[in-house]
Amino acid sequence: MNIDNKTACTEHESCAPVSHTEEHCHPRAGAVCTDCTEPNDNPDEDTLCDLAELFKIFGDSTRCKILYALSNGEMSVGDIADALSMTQSAISHQLRVLRSSRLVRFRRDGKAMLYALADDHVKTILEMGMEHIME
């Protein structure tokens, strides 16, 4: 089968033609056979640029501090600012960057805006990065 000009593995039943939403054959991540675990394709240039942009976001220690603070649960801008001994303005600026990168989500609770990590992937990236530098 051909997905976006990328060939999916046809040797194994688990790699039968699938939609883009199924995790074992997502062409943007490079189609990978779950039985033979060999990549069928390398990520394209746009995907690699997106990945590089994601890692740039983690390249700022203030943003990492905010993400670590949010790994414990929802917090308001004021709570984050107090926890990190920073101004609310500085926190708000970094939260805009984190929101636009889909690393942080928010919800309104009355007049307050509560921020949280967008999903478990963000926490995993932080944990794996910390594990890597502690080796």
TORKOL-4160 file (C-alpha; in steps of 0.2 Angstrom, whole numbers, padded with zeros to 4 digits, m for minus):
135
<pt num="1" X="0000" Y="0000" Z="0000"/>
<pt num="2" X="0006" Y="0018" Z="m0003"/>
<pt num="3" X="0002" Y="0031" Z="0010"/>
<pt num="4" X="0008" Y="0049" Z="0005"/>
<pt num="5" X="0021" Y="0041" Z="m0007"/>
<pt num="6" X="0028" Y="0031" Z="0007"/>
<pt num="7" X="0027" Y="0012" Z="0007"/>
<pt num="8" X="0020" Y="0003" Z="0022"/>
<pt num="9" X="0026" Y="m0015" Z="0026"/>
<pt num="10" X="0016" Y="m0028" Z="0018"/>
<pt num="11" X="0025" Y="m0043" Z="0025"/>
<pt num="12" X="0016" Y="m0044" Z="0042"/>
<pt num="13" X="m0002" Y="m0044" Z="0046"/>
<pt num="14" X="0000" Y="m0031" Z="0059"/>
<pt num="15" X="0007" Y="m0019" Z="0046"/>
<pt num="16" X="m0008" Y="m0021" Z="0035"/>
<pt num="17" X="m0014" Y="m0005" Z="0026"/>
<pt num="18" X="m0019" Y="0007" Z="0040"/>
<pt num="19" X="m0025" Y="0025" Z="0041"/>
<pt num="20" X="m0014" Y="0039" Z="0047"/>
<pt num="21" X="m0021" Y="0039" Z="0064"/>
<pt num="22" X="m0015" Y="0022" Z="0069"/>
<pt num="23" X="0001" Y="0023" Z="0078"/>
<pt num="24" X="0011" Y="0008" Z="0070"/>
<pt num="25" X="0011" Y="0016" Z="0053"/>
<pt num="26" X="0011" Y="0034" Z="0054"/>
<pt num="27" X="0020" Y="0041" Z="0039"/>
<pt num="28" X="0025" Y="0058" Z="0047"/>
<pt num="29" X="0035" Y="0048" Z="0060"/>
<pt num="30" X="0042" Y="0036" Z="0047"/>
<pt num="31" X="0032" Y="0020" Z="0044"/>
<pt num="32" X="0038" Y="0007" Z="0055"/>
<pt num="33" X="0033" Y="m0012" Z="0054"/>
<pt num="34" X="0029" Y="m0017" Z="0072"/>
<pt num="35" X="0034" Y="m0035" Z="0068"/>
<pt num="36" X="0051" Y="m0032" Z="0060"/>
<pt num="37" X="0054" Y="m0015" Z="0068"/>
<pt num="38" X="0063" Y="m0009" Z="0052"/>
<pt num="39" X="0059" Y="0008" Z="0046"/>
<pt num="40" X="0050" Y="0008" Z="0029"/>
<pt num="41" X="0055" Y="0027" Z="0026"/>
<pt num="42" X="0065" Y="0040" Z="0034"/>
<pt num="43" X="0055" Y="0056" Z="0040"/>
<pt num="44" X="0054" Y="0069" Z="0027"/>
<pt num="45" X="0062" Y="0086" Z="0028"/>
<pt num="46" X="0046" Y="0095" Z="0034"/>
<pt num="47" X="0044" Y="0082" Z="0048"/>
<pt num="48" X="0062" Y="0084" Z="0053"/>
<pt num="49" X="0061" Y="0103" Z="0054"/>
<pt num="50" X="0045" Y="0101" Z="0065"/>
<pt num="51" X="0055" Y="0090" Z="0076"/>
<pt num="52" X="0070" Y="0103" Z="0077"/>
<pt num="53" X="0057" Y="0117" Z="0081"/>
<pt num="54" X="0050" Y="0106" Z="0095"/>
<pt num="55" X="0067" Y="0103" Z="0103"/>
<pt num="56" X="0071" Y="0122" Z="0101"/>
<pt num="57" X="0056" Y="0125" Z="0113"/>
<pt num="58" X="0065" Y="0114" Z="0126"/>
<pt num="59" X="0081" Y="0124" Z="0124"/>
<pt num="60" X="0075" Y="0138" Z="0135"/>
<pt num="61" X="0078" Y="0134" Z="0154"/>
<pt num="62" X="0063" Y="0146" Z="0159"/>
<pt num="63" X="0051" Y="0135" Z="0148"/>
<pt num="64" X="0058" Y="0119" Z="0156"/>
<pt num="65" X="0055" Y="0126" Z="0173"/>
<pt num="66" X="0037" Y="0130" Z="0169"/>
<pt num="67" X="0035" Y="0113" Z="0161"/>
<pt num="68" X="0042" Y="0105" Z="0177"/>
<pt num="69" X="0030" Y="0115" Z="0188"/>
<pt num="70" X="0015" Y="0110" Z="0177"/>
<pt num="71" X="0020" Y="0092" Z="0178"/>
<pt num="72" X="0013" Y="0092" Z="0196"/>
<pt num="73" X="m0004" Y="0098" Z="0189"/>
<pt num="74" X="m0014" Y="0113" Z="0184"/>
<pt num="75" X="m0008" Y="0130" Z="0189"/>
<pt num="76" X="m0012" Y="0148" Z="0186"/>
<pt num="77" X="0000" Y="0161" Z="0180"/>
<pt num="78" X="0002" Y="0169" Z="0197"/>
<pt num="79" X="0005" Y="0151" Z="0205"/>
<pt num="80" X="0018" Y="0148" Z="0192"/>
<pt num="81" X="0026" Y="0165" Z="0194"/>
<pt num="82" X="0027" Y="0163" Z="0213"/>
<pt num="83" X="0034" Y="0145" Z="0212"/>
<pt num="84" X="0048" Y="0151" Z="0200"/>
<pt num="85" X="0051" Y="0168" Z="0208"/>
<pt num="86" X="0047" Y="0177" Z="0192"/>
<pt num="87" X="0035" Y="0190" Z="0186"/>
<pt num="88" X="0018" Y="0185" Z="0179"/>
<pt num="89" X="0023" Y="0195" Z="0163"/>
<pt num="90" X="0038" Y="0184" Z="0160"/>
<pt num="91" X="0028" Y="0168" Z="0164"/>
<pt num="92" X="0013" Y="0173" Z="0152"/>
<pt num="93" X="0026" Y="0177" Z="0138"/>
<pt num="94" X="0033" Y="0159" Z="0139"/>
<pt num="95" X="0016" Y="0151" Z="0141"/>
<pt num="96" X="0011" Y="0159" Z="0125"/>
<pt num="97" X="0026" Y="0150" Z="0117"/>
<pt num="98" X="0022" Y="0134" Z="0125"/>
<pt num="99" X="0004" Y="0135" Z="0120"/>
<pt num="100" X="0008" Y="0139" Z="0102"/>
<pt num="101" X="0019" Y="0123" Z="0102"/>
<pt num="102" X="0005" Y="0113" Z="0109"/>
<pt num="103" X="0015" Y="0108" Z="0124"/>
<pt num="104" X="0003" Y="0117" Z="0136"/>
<pt num="105" X="m0016" Y="0118" Z="0137"/>
<pt num="106" X="m0027" Y="0130" Z="0147"/>
<pt num="107" X="m0044" Y="0131" Z="0153"/>
<pt num="108" X="m0054" Y="0145" Z="0161"/>
<pt num="109" X="m0060" Y="0143" Z="0179"/>
<pt num="110" X="m0071" Y="0158" Z="0182"/>
<pt num="111" X="m0059" Y="0173" Z="0180"/>
<pt num="112" X="m0043" Y="0162" Z="0182"/>
<pt num="113" X="m0034" Y="0153" Z="0168"/>
<pt num="114" X="m0027" Y="0137" Z="0173"/>
<pt num="115" X="m0013" Y="0129" Z="0163"/>
<pt num="116" X="m0007" Y="0111" Z="0162"/>
<pt num="117" X="0004" Y="0100" Z="0151"/>
<pt num="118" X="m0005" Y="0096" Z="0135"/>
<pt num="119" X="m0002" Y="0077" Z="0137"/>
<pt num="120" X="0008" Y="0064" Z="0144"/>
<pt num="121" X="0021" Y="0065" Z="0130"/>
<pt num="122" X="0027" Y="0082" Z="0137"/>
<pt num="123" X="0031" Y="0074" Z="0154"/>
<pt num="124" X="0039" Y="0059" Z="0145"/>
<pt num="125" X="0050" Y="0071" Z="0135"/>
<pt num="126" X="0056" Y="0080" Z="0151"/>
<pt num="127" X="0059" Y="0063" Z="0160"/>
<pt num="128" X="0069" Y="0056" Z="0146"/>
<pt num="129" X="0079" Y="0071" Z="0144"/>
<pt num="130" X="0083" Y="0072" Z="0162"/>
<pt num="131" X="0087" Y="0053" Z="0162"/>
<pt num="132" X="0099" Y="0056" Z="0147"/>
<pt num="133" X="0109" Y="0070" Z="0156"/>
<pt num="134" X="0110" Y="0061" Z="0172"/>
<pt num="135" X="0119" Y="0046" Z="0164"/>
